[in-house]
Amino acid sequence: MNKLKTLYFAGAVAEAIGVGPGTIRMWRDRNVCDFGTVIEGGEDNPRSRRRYDVYEACMMGMALYLNRFGIDLPQAFNLVTGTEAVKSAISTAFFDADEPDCIFCLVDGNGASDNGAGWGNLLFLKFDQWKAHVATAFEAVDLLTKEPAEAILSVNVSAIARRVLKALREVDEG
């Protein structure tokens, strides 16, 4: 089991995921991400300090990564917080379980449709399943329009969780 503190200040989490503490505050102010527990001060106190647990730090790292690849931030947080596969991948990384990596895949197509709506399919695959099927993802078609897939985004959830955990360990040691 990993030896990590239970809770981290915004600065440590921000450093671990690669943003400034002000970014995490902005996410909260804009109701994008309501993670964290108020430890010092009240919820209405502008000088209150929040602390974040390891799960929240890893989920923020994953949402940020998805955002960097074009998924808007509120949707990225909804995907991350509403998916058991992400939570399971974080647990697996935290406990160093001998499980295959979890890969998030977005297969997207029909971006040039008349209304610009397009379509997309979200999948969470184990690494071996992903390797076996990623090449065929471009053969995917929309069931109604029969339009072919135009893009595929694959993100290794487990690798992101391991990177955030490693950065938090370095904060603990530093």
TORPA-480702 format. One record per residue: z, y negated, x negated of N, C-alpha, C in turn; residue number from 0. Coordinates in Angstrom, 2 decimals, always signed. Layout:
N
[[Z; Y; X]; [Z; Y; X]; [Z; Y; X]; NUM]
...
% end
This chain:
174
[[+0.00; +1.18; -0.84]; [+0.00; +0.00; +0.00]; [+0.00; -1.24; -0.88]; 0]
[[-0.70; -2.24; -0.47]; [-0.79; -3.48; -1.22]; [+0.47; -4.29; -1.08]; 1]
[[+0.91; -4.87; -2.17]; [+2.08; -5.74; -2.13]; [+1.58; -7.17; -1.98]; 2]
[[+1.64; -7.69; -0.78]; [+1.26; -9.06; -0.48]; [+2.38; -9.70; +0.32]; 3]
[[+2.47; -11.02; +0.20]; [+3.43; -11.73; +1.03]; [+3.03; -11.54; +2.49]; 4]
[[+3.97; -11.78; +3.37]; [+3.70; -11.65; +4.79]; [+2.86; -12.81; +5.31]; 5]
[[+3.21; -14.03; +4.91]; [+2.54; -15.22; +5.41]; [+2.13; -16.13; +4.26]; 6]
[[+1.03; -16.86; +4.47]; [+0.49; -17.77; +3.45]; [+0.25; -19.14; +4.06]; 7]
[[+0.47; -20.18; +3.24]; [+0.15; -21.54; +3.66]; [-1.36; -21.71; +3.73]; 8]
[[-1.79; -22.73; +4.44]; [-3.22; -23.00; +4.61]; [-3.93; -23.17; +3.28]; 9]
[[-3.29; -23.78; +2.30]; [-3.92; -23.98; +1.00]; [-4.28; -22.67; +0.31]; 10]
[[-3.38; -21.70; +0.39]; [-3.64; -20.39; -0.23]; [-4.76; -19.66; +0.50]; 11]
[[-4.74; -19.71; +1.83]; [-5.79; -19.06; +2.61]; [-7.13; -19.74; +2.37]; 12]
[[-7.11; -21.07; +2.35]; [-8.34; -21.82; +2.12]; [-8.94; -21.46; +0.76]; 13]
[[-8.10; -21.38; -0.24]; [-8.56; -21.00; -1.58]; [-9.14; -19.58; -1.58]; 14]
[[-8.50; -18.69; -0.86]; [-8.94; -17.30; -0.81]; [-10.30; -17.13; -0.13]; 15]
[[-10.58; -17.96; +0.87]; [-11.85; -17.83; +1.59]; [-12.92; -18.80; +1.09]; 16]
[[-12.53; -19.75; +0.23]; [-13.51; -20.63; -0.39]; [-13.78; -21.94; +0.34]; 17]
[[-12.77; -22.47; +1.02]; [-12.89; -23.79; +1.66]; [-11.66; -24.61; +1.30]; 18]
[[-11.64; -25.86; +1.73]; [-10.47; -26.69; +1.53]; [-9.50; -26.55; +2.70]; 19]
[[-8.23; -26.87; +2.49]; [-7.25; -26.76; +3.59]; [-7.62; -27.64; +4.79]; 20]
[[-8.28; -28.75; +4.51]; [-8.71; -29.63; +5.60]; [-9.70; -28.95; +6.54]; 21]
[[-10.47; -28.03; +6.01]; [-11.44; -27.30; +6.84]; [-10.71; -26.44; +7.86]; 22]
[[-9.67; -25.77; +7.43]; [-8.89; -24.93; +8.36]; [-8.24; -25.81; +9.42]; 23]
[[-7.73; -26.96; +9.02]; [-7.13; -27.90; +9.97]; [-8.18; -28.39; +10.97]; 24]
[[-9.40; -28.68; +10.46]; [-10.47; -29.14; +11.34]; [-10.84; -28.05; +12.35]; 25]
[[-10.88; -26.78; +11.92]; [-11.18; -25.69; +12.85]; [-10.16; -25.67; +13.97]; 26]
[[-8.89; -25.86; +13.63]; [-7.84; -25.85; +14.65]; [-7.98; -27.06; +15.56]; 27]
[[-8.22; -28.25; +14.98]; [-8.35; -29.47; +15.78]; [-9.53; -29.41; +16.74]; 28]
[[-10.58; -28.71; +16.35]; [-11.77; -28.59; +17.19]; [-11.75; -27.34; +18.07]; 29]
[[-10.61; -26.66; +18.11]; [-10.42; -25.45; +18.91]; [-11.41; -24.34; +18.57]; 30]
[[-11.79; -24.26; +17.31]; [-12.66; -23.20; +16.84]; [-11.83; -21.98; +16.46]; 31]
[[-10.69; -22.24; +15.84]; [-9.83; -21.16; +15.36]; [-8.38; -21.57; +15.56]; 32]
[[-7.65; -20.79; +16.31]; [-6.25; -21.12; +16.58]; [-5.31; -20.13; +15.91]; 33]
[[-5.67; -19.72; +14.70]; [-4.82; -18.81; +13.95]; [-3.62; -19.57; +13.40]; 34]
[[-2.67; -18.83; +12.94]; [-1.52; -19.42; +12.26]; [-0.32; -19.55; +13.17]; 35]
[[+0.83; -19.58; +12.52]; [+2.10; -19.74; +13.20]; [+2.77; -20.97; +12.63]; 36]
[[+3.26; -21.84; +13.51]; [+3.98; -23.03; +13.05]; [+5.33; -22.59; +12.54]; 37]
[[+5.60; -22.89; +11.28]; [+6.84; -22.49; +10.65]; [+7.80; -23.67; +10.54]; 38]
[[+7.25; -24.80; +10.11]; [+8.08; -25.99; +9.91]; [+7.56; -27.10; +10.82]; 39]
[[+8.43; -27.71; +11.58]; [+8.01; -28.78; +12.49]; [+7.57; -28.18; +13.81]; 40]
[[+7.27; -29.05; +14.76]; [+6.82; -28.59; +16.06]; [+5.31; -28.60; +16.16]; 41]
[[+4.79; -27.99; +17.20]; [+3.35; -27.92; +17.42]; [+2.74; -29.32; +17.51]; 42]
[[+3.47; -30.27; +18.07]; [+2.95; -31.64; +18.23]; [+3.19; -32.50; +17.00]; 43]
[[+3.94; -32.02; +16.06]; [+4.26; -32.80; +14.87]; [+3.09; -32.75; +13.89]; 44]
[[+2.51; -33.91; +13.53]; [+1.38; -33.91; +12.60]; [+1.75; -33.39; +11.21]; 45]
[[+3.03; -33.35; +10.89]; [+3.45; -32.86; +9.58]; [+3.91; -31.40; +9.63]; 46]
[[+3.66; -30.76; +10.77]; [+4.05; -29.34; +10.86]; [+3.18; -28.51; +9.93]; 47]
[[+3.73; -27.42; +9.48]; [+3.00; -26.55; +8.55]; [+2.80; -25.19; +9.19]; 48]
[[+1.59; -24.72; +9.09]; [+1.26; -23.41; +9.61]; [+1.19; -22.41; +8.47]; 49]
[[+1.47; -21.18; +8.80]; [+1.29; -20.09; +7.86]; [+0.42; -19.04; +8.54]; 50]
[[-0.34; -18.35; +7.71]; [-1.33; -17.40; +8.20]; [-1.05; -16.03; +7.61]; 51]
[[-1.23; -14.98; +8.43]; [-1.03; -13.64; +7.90]; [-2.32; -13.13; +7.26]; 52]
[[-2.24; -11.97; +6.65]; [-3.35; -11.40; +5.89]; [-4.55; -11.12; +6.81]; 53]
[[-4.29; -10.59; +8.00]; [-5.38; -10.33; +8.96]; [-6.14; -11.61; +9.28]; 54]
[[-5.38; -12.66; +9.57]; [-6.01; -13.93; +9.92]; [-6.85; -14.46; +8.76]; 55]
[[-6.33; -14.34; +7.55]; [-7.09; -14.80; +6.38]; [-8.40; -14.04; +6.25]; 56]
[[-8.36; -12.72; +6.41]; [-9.57; -11.91; +6.30]; [-10.55; -12.22; +7.43]; 57]
[[-10.04; -12.42; +8.64]; [-10.92; -12.75; +9.76]; [-11.57; -14.12; +9.56]; 58]
[[-10.82; -15.07; +9.01]; [-11.41; -16.38; +8.72]; [-12.50; -16.25; +7.66]; 59]
[[-12.26; -15.43; +6.65]; [-13.27; -15.20; +5.62]; [-14.54; -14.60; +6.19]; 60]
[[-14.40; -13.66; +7.10]; [-15.56; -13.02; +7.73]; [-16.31; -14.02; +8.61]; 61]
[[-15.59; -14.79; +9.42]; [-16.23; -15.77; +10.29]; [-16.98; -16.82; +9.46]; 62]
[[-16.38; -17.27; +8.38]; [-17.02; -18.24; +7.51]; [-18.30; -17.67; +6.92]; 63]
[[-18.26; -16.42; +6.51]; [-19.43; -15.76; +5.94]; [-20.56; -15.69; +6.97]; 64]
[[-20.24; -15.30; +8.20]; [-21.25; -15.25; +9.25]; [-21.82; -16.63; +9.53]; 65]
[[-20.97; -17.64; +9.50]; [-21.41; -19.01; +9.71]; [-22.39; -19.45; +8.63]; 66]
[[-22.15; -19.06; +7.41]; [-23.04; -19.43; +6.31]; [-24.42; -18.81; +6.47]; 67]
[[-24.51; -17.77; +7.27]; [-25.81; -17.14; +7.52]; [-26.37; -17.50; +8.89]; 68]
[[-25.91; -18.58; +9.47]; [-26.56; -19.12; +10.66]; [-25.91; -18.87; +11.99]; 69]
[[-24.83; -18.12; +12.04]; [-24.14; -17.91; +13.31]; [-23.17; -19.07; +13.49]; 70]
[[-23.25; -19.76; +14.63]; [-22.37; -20.92; +14.78]; [-20.92; -20.49; +14.74]; 71]
[[-20.07; -21.38; +14.24]; [-18.69; -21.03; +13.92]; [-17.89; -20.50; +15.11]; 72]
[[-17.95; -21.15; +16.29]; [-17.20; -20.57; +17.42]; [-17.65; -19.14; +17.76]; 73]
[[-18.97; -18.90; +17.72]; [-19.46; -17.56; +18.00]; [-19.01; -16.58; +16.91]; 74]
[[-19.03; -17.03; +15.66]; [-18.59; -16.17; +14.56]; [-17.13; -15.77; +14.75]; 75]
[[-16.28; -16.72; +15.10]; [-14.86; -16.40; +15.34]; [-14.70; -15.47; +16.53]; 76]
[[-15.51; -15.66; +17.59]; [-15.44; -14.76; +18.74]; [-15.84; -13.34; +18.35]; 77]
[[-16.89; -13.22; +17.54]; [-17.32; -11.89; +17.08]; [-16.23; -11.21; +16.27]; 78]
[[-15.64; -11.96; +15.37]; [-14.64; -11.40; +14.46]; [-13.36; -11.02; +15.20]; 79]
[[-12.88; -11.91; +16.05]; [-11.60; -11.65; +16.72]; [-11.73; -10.66; +17.87]; 80]
[[-12.93; -10.52; +18.43]; [-13.11; -9.65; +19.58]; [-13.64; -8.27; +19.25]; 81]
[[-13.67; -7.91; +17.99]; [-14.28; -6.65; +17.60]; [-13.27; -5.77; +16.87]; 82]
[[-13.03; -4.61; +17.44]; [-12.09; -3.67; +16.83]; [-12.60; -3.17; +15.48]; 83]
[[-13.92; -3.08; +15.32]; [-14.48; -2.60; +14.05]; [-14.09; -3.51; +12.89]; 84]
[[-14.05; -4.82; +13.13]; [-13.65; -5.76; +12.09]; [-12.18; -5.57; +11.75]; 85]
[[-11.35; -5.47; +12.76]; [-9.92; -5.27; +12.53]; [-9.65; -3.96; +11.80]; 86]
[[-10.38; -2.93; +12.16]; [-10.24; -1.64; +11.49]; [-10.67; -1.72; +10.03]; 87]
[[-11.77; -2.44; +9.77]; [-12.25; -2.58; +8.38]; [-11.24; -3.34; +7.54]; 88]
[[-10.59; -4.35; +8.12]; [-9.57; -5.10; +7.39]; [-8.37; -4.20; +7.08]; 89]
[[-7.95; -3.40; +8.07]; [-6.83; -2.47; +7.85]; [-7.17; -1.47; +6.76]; 90]
[[-8.37; -0.96; +6.80]; [-8.81; +0.02; +5.80]; [-8.77; -0.59; +4.41]; 91]
[[-9.27; -1.83; +4.29]; [-9.25; -2.50; +2.98]; [-7.82; -2.78; +2.54]; 92]
[[-6.96; -3.20; +3.46]; [-5.58; -3.53; +3.12]; [-4.82; -2.31; +2.62]; 93]
[[-5.00; -1.19; +3.28]; [-4.26; +0.01; +2.92]; [-5.00; +0.88; +1.90]; 94]
[[-6.11; +0.37; +1.37]; [-6.91; +1.11; +0.39]; [-7.24; +2.52; +0.89]; 95]
[[-7.53; +2.62; +2.17]; [-7.88; +3.92; +2.75]; [-9.25; +4.36; +2.23]; 96]
[[-9.41; +5.64; +2.14]; [-10.66; +6.20; +1.62]; [-11.65; +6.36; +2.77]; 97]
[[-12.13; +5.24; +3.27]; [-13.09; +5.23; +4.38]; [-14.35; +4.53; +3.92]; 98]
[[-15.49; +4.88; +4.50]; [-16.72; +4.16; +4.14]; [-16.65; +2.71; +4.61]; 99]
[[-17.34; +1.84; +3.89]; [-17.36; +0.43; +4.26]; [-17.96; +0.24; +5.66]; 100]
[[-17.51; -0.82; +6.33]; [-18.01; -1.19; +7.65]; [-19.04; -2.30; +7.47]; 101]
[[-20.24; -2.10; +8.01]; [-21.32; -3.06; +7.87]; [-21.62; -3.66; +9.24]; 102]
[[-21.58; -4.99; +9.31]; [-21.96; -5.73; +10.51]; [-23.46; -5.98; +10.43]; 103]
[[-24.19; -5.62; +11.48]; [-25.65; -5.83; +11.50]; [-26.02; -6.62; +12.74]; 104]
[[-26.87; -7.59; +12.54]; [-27.46; -8.34; +13.64]; [-28.96; -8.16; +13.52]; 105]
[[-29.55; -7.53; +14.51]; [-31.00; -7.37; +14.56]; [-31.48; -8.38; +15.59]; 106]
[[-32.39; -9.25; +15.18]; [-32.76; -10.40; +16.00]; [-34.28; -10.50; +16.10]; 107]
[[-34.74; -10.96; +17.23]; [-36.18; -11.10; +17.39]; [-36.56; -12.06; +18.49]; 108]
[[-37.86; -12.25; +18.63]; [-38.44; -13.06; +19.69]; [-37.98; -14.51; +19.63]; 109]
[[-37.78; -15.03; +18.43]; [-37.35; -16.43; +18.29]; [-38.40; -17.42; +18.74]; 110]
[[-39.65; -17.00; +18.84]; [-40.72; -17.91; +19.27]; [-41.04; -17.76; +20.75]; 111]
[[-40.09; -17.23; +21.52]; [-40.34; -17.07; +22.94]; [-40.50; -18.43; +23.60]; 112]
[[-41.06; -18.43; +24.80]; [-41.36; -19.68; +25.50]; [-40.13; -20.58; +25.64]; 113]
[[-38.99; -19.98; +25.95]; [-37.78; -20.79; +26.12]; [-36.91; -20.82; +24.87]; 114]
[[-37.33; -20.13; +23.81]; [-36.59; -20.14; +22.55]; [-35.31; -19.32; +22.57]; 115]
[[-35.10; -18.57; +23.65]; [-33.84; -17.84; +23.79]; [-33.73; -16.68; +22.81]; 116]
[[-34.79; -15.96; +22.61]; [-34.74; -14.83; +21.71]; [-33.82; -13.74; +22.21]; 117]
[[-33.56; -12.76; +21.37]; [-32.66; -11.66; +21.70]; [-32.01; -11.17; +20.43]; 118]
[[-30.97; -10.42; +20.57]; [-30.28; -9.89; +19.41]; [-29.41; -8.69; +19.77]; 119]
[[-29.25; -7.83; +18.83]; [-28.39; -6.66; +18.98]; [-27.37; -6.66; +17.86]; 120]
[[-26.11; -6.51; +18.20]; [-25.05; -6.43; +17.21]; [-24.59; -5.00; +17.05]; 121]
[[-24.47; -4.58; +15.81]; [-24.02; -3.22; +15.51]; [-22.97; -3.27; +14.41]; 122]
[[-22.04; -2.35; +14.46]; [-21.11; -2.14; +13.36]; [-21.30; -0.70; +12.92]; 123]
[[-21.76; -0.52; +11.70]; [-22.08; +0.81; +11.19]; [-21.25; +1.14; +9.97]; 124]
[[-20.94; +2.41; +9.80]; [-20.36; +2.87; +8.55]; [-21.45; +2.80; +7.49]; 125]
[[-21.06; +2.66; +6.23]; [-22.02; +2.43; +5.16]; [-23.14; +3.48; +5.12]; 126]
[[-22.80; +4.75; +5.26]; [-23.83; +5.79; +5.21]; [-24.79; +5.70; +6.40]; 127]
[[-24.28; +5.33; +7.56]; [-25.15; +5.13; +8.73]; [-26.08; +3.94; +8.49]; 128]
[[-25.54; +2.88; +7.91]; [-26.33; +1.69; +7.64]; [-27.48; +2.03; +6.67]; 129]
[[-27.14; +2.76; +5.59]; [-28.17; +3.14; +4.62]; [-29.28; +3.96; +5.28]; 130]
[[-28.90; +4.82; +6.19]; [-29.87; +5.69; +6.84]; [-30.75; +4.95; +7.84]; 131]
[[-30.26; +3.84; +8.41]; [-30.98; +3.21; +9.51]; [-31.45; +1.78; +9.27]; 132]
[[-31.05; +1.14; +8.20]; [-31.38; -0.27; +8.04]; [-32.88; -0.50; +7.95]; 133]
[[-33.62; +0.38; +7.30]; [-35.07; +0.19; +7.18]; [-35.76; +0.27; +8.54]; 134]
[[-35.20; +1.05; +9.45]; [-35.82; +1.19; +10.77]; [-35.42; +0.07; +11.72]; 135]
[[-34.51; -0.80; +11.30]; [-34.08; -1.89; +12.18]; [-35.24; -2.81; +12.55]; 136]
[[-36.19; -2.97; +11.65]; [-37.33; -3.83; +11.95]; [-38.26; -3.20; +12.99]; 137]
[[-38.07; -1.95; +13.27]; [-38.86; -1.29; +14.32]; [-38.25; -1.51; +15.69]; 138]
[[-37.08; -2.15; +15.74]; [-36.42; -2.40; +17.02]; [-37.27; -3.37; +17.86]; 139]
[[-37.26; -3.15; +19.16]; [-37.99; -4.04; +20.06]; [-37.11; -4.41; +21.24]; 140]
[[-37.38; -5.58; +21.80]; [-36.69; -6.01; +23.01]; [-37.15; -5.10; +24.15]; 141]
[[-36.24; -4.59; +24.95]; [-36.60; -3.67; +26.02]; [-37.49; -4.30; +27.07]; 142]
[[-37.32; -5.59; +27.34]; [-38.10; -6.24; +28.39]; [-39.44; -6.76; +27.89]; 143]
[[-39.43; -7.46; +26.79]; [-40.65; -8.11; +26.31]; [-41.45; -7.27; +25.34]; 144]
[[-40.84; -6.23; +24.80]; [-41.44; -5.37; +23.78]; [-41.77; -6.13; +22.49]; 145]
[[-41.13; -7.29; +22.29]; [-41.30; -8.06; +21.06]; [-40.57; -7.35; +19.92]; 146]
[[-41.15; -7.30; +18.72]; [-40.49; -6.63; +17.60]; [-39.40; -7.51; +16.97]; 147]
[[-38.51; -6.84; +16.24]; [-37.45; -7.56; +15.52]; [-38.08; -8.44; +14.45]; 148]
[[-37.50; -9.59; +14.26]; [-37.99; -10.53; +13.25]; [-37.04; -10.67; +12.08]; 149]
[[-35.78; -10.35; +12.29]; [-34.78; -10.54; +11.23]; [-33.66; -9.52; +11.38]; 150]
[[-33.04; -9.22; +10.26]; [-31.84; -8.39; +10.27]; [-30.85; -9.00; +9.29]; 151]
[[-29.64; -9.16; +9.73]; [-28.55; -9.65; +8.88]; [-27.55; -8.52; +8.76]; 152]
[[-27.23; -8.16; +7.55]; [-26.22; -7.13; +7.30]; [-25.13; -7.72; +6.43]; 153]
[[-23.89; -7.58; +6.87]; [-22.75; -8.13; +6.16]; [-21.71; -7.03; +6.00]; 154]
[[-21.25; -6.83; +4.77]; [-20.26; -5.80; +4.49]; [-18.87; -6.37; +4.79]; 155]
[[-18.35; -6.04; +5.96]; [-17.03; -6.54; +6.40]; [-15.95; -6.09; +5.44]; 156]
[[-16.02; -4.85; +5.01]; [-15.01; -4.29; +4.11]; [-14.97; -5.03; +2.78]; 157]
[[-16.14; -5.36; +2.24]; [-16.20; -6.07; +0.96]; [-15.61; -7.47; +1.08]; 158]
[[-15.86; -8.15; +2.19]; [-15.30; -9.48; +2.40]; [-13.78; -9.39; +2.49]; 159]
[[-13.28; -8.41; +3.23]; [-11.82; -8.23; +3.34]; [-11.21; -7.95; +1.97]; 160]
[[-11.85; -7.10; +1.17]; [-11.32; -6.81; -0.18]; [-11.32; -8.06; -1.05]; 161]
[[-12.36; -8.90; -0.94]; [-12.43; -10.12; -1.73]; [-11.30; -11.08; -1.34]; 162]
[[-11.06; -11.25; -0.05]; [-9.98; -12.14; +0.41]; [-8.63; -11.59; -0.03]; 163]
[[-8.42; -10.29; +0.11]; [-7.15; -9.67; -0.31]; [-6.93; -9.86; -1.81]; 164]
[[-7.97; -9.69; -2.60]; [-7.86; -9.88; -4.05]; [-7.48; -11.33; -4.36]; 165]
[[-8.11; -12.28; -3.67]; [-7.80; -13.70; -3.90]; [-6.36; -14.01; -3.50]; 166]
[[-5.87; -13.41; -2.41]; [-4.47; -13.63; -2.01]; [-3.51; -13.04; -3.03]; 167]
[[-3.85; -11.87; -3.59]; [-3.02; -11.28; -4.64]; [-2.94; -12.21; -5.84]; 168]
[[-4.08; -12.82; -6.21]; [-4.10; -13.75; -7.35]; [-3.25; -14.98; -7.06]; 169]
[[-3.23; -15.44; -5.82]; [-2.37; -16.56; -5.44]; [-0.91; -16.16; -5.61]; 170]
[[-0.58; -14.93; -5.18]; [+0.79; -14.44; -5.33]; [+1.23; -14.37; -6.78]; 171]
[[+0.29; -13.94; -7.65]; [+0.62; -13.77; -9.06]; [+0.62; -15.09; -9.82]; 172]
[[-0.19; -16.05; -9.33]; [-0.36; -17.32; -10.03]; [+0.77; -18.20; -9.81]; 173]
% end
